[in-house]
Amino acid sequence: MASGNAIRGSRVGAGPMGEAERGESAPRARISFWCSNGHETQPSFAHDAQVPDTWDCPRCGFPAGQDKDSPPDPPRTEPYKTHLAYVRERRSDEDGEAILAEALAKLRGEI
């Protein structure tokens, strides 16, 4: 005689999941996207959904486009700039010398 629970190995709510319980799925289309490294990814979209121009590559993270021959360029990473680098972009060395001389004159009490 077998002892135990009759529903062993199942969980609450378990049962066959069919189209009748879930409803009909929307018609789908798989669109190919290629990144600059040559990786192809094929996400699926509903037929009536608007397909984006670019898609992030799941392998390398670069943007991927639908044209295999000319994929989007990878993003350029700008090097970290210090505050002094930004100041030097806005001011010339002569401007810096003049500002420094003015600040030193104020500290010395000449102005």
N, C-alpha and C positions, 0 to 999 in steps of 0.2 A: 504494500500500500504506500502510495506516495504521500509524503506529508509536506506541509508548507503552504505557501501562498499560491493561489491560482494565477496571480498576475506577476509572477516573478520575472524579472528581466525587463519590465516595462516601467514607464513612468506615467504620471498623471498627464492626461492630454495626448498620450501617444496613440498613434493609430495611422491608418493609411492617409497620406495627404495627396489628394488628387486635385484635378482642375475644378471639381465641383466645390471643394472647400476653399480653395485659394482664389478662384475666379480665373478668368482667362488672362494670360499674359499678353502684354502689348507686343506687336510685331517689332522685331529688332533688326538692326543692320550693323555689321562689324565694319569699322572704318580703320584703314591702316595709316599709321603715323610713323615717320622716320626722323631720327635725330641726326646730328652731325657726326656721331660715332658709328652710324650705320645700324643702330638698333631699331627693330620694328616692334611696335606695340599695336594691338587691335582691340581698343575698347568697343563695347557695343552701345548703341544709342537707339532710342525709340525712333521709328520711321518719321514721326511728326516732330521730333526734337531738332533744335538748331545745333548743327555740329560746329564746334569751335575751330578757329583757324590753327591754333597750336594746342599741344597736349604735352604735359611733362612726361619725359621718358622715365619709366619706373626703374630702369637699370642704372642710369648715370645722372638723372635729374635735369639734363639739358632739355630745352624746348624742342619739340618734334612737330614737323609739319606734314601735310598730306602729299607733298611733292617729293618723291624719292630722290630725284636728281639734284634738287636744290633745297636741302633742309635748312631751317633757320640757324643762324650763327649762334654759337654758345655765348652766354652772357660774359661780358668783360668784367673782371673783378678789379676794382680800383684799389691800389695799395692804400694802406692806412696813412693818413696825413696828420702830422702834429699841428698844434695851434700855430707854431712858428711858420710852418709851410704855408698855411692859409694866409698869414700876415704877409709873407714874402710875395704871394701872388698879387696882393692888393697894393703893396707899397714897394718903392725902389729903395736901394741902399741909401741914396741921398736923403729921401724922406725920413728914413729911420734915423739917420744921423741927426737931422734937424729936430725930430721929436725927442730924441735922447738928450740933446743939448738943452732943449727947453725944459725938460723934466729935471735935469741936473741943476739948472739955474734956479728953478723954483725951490728945490731942496736946499740950496745954498742961501736962499733968501735974496737973490739978486733981482728977482722980479717982484 
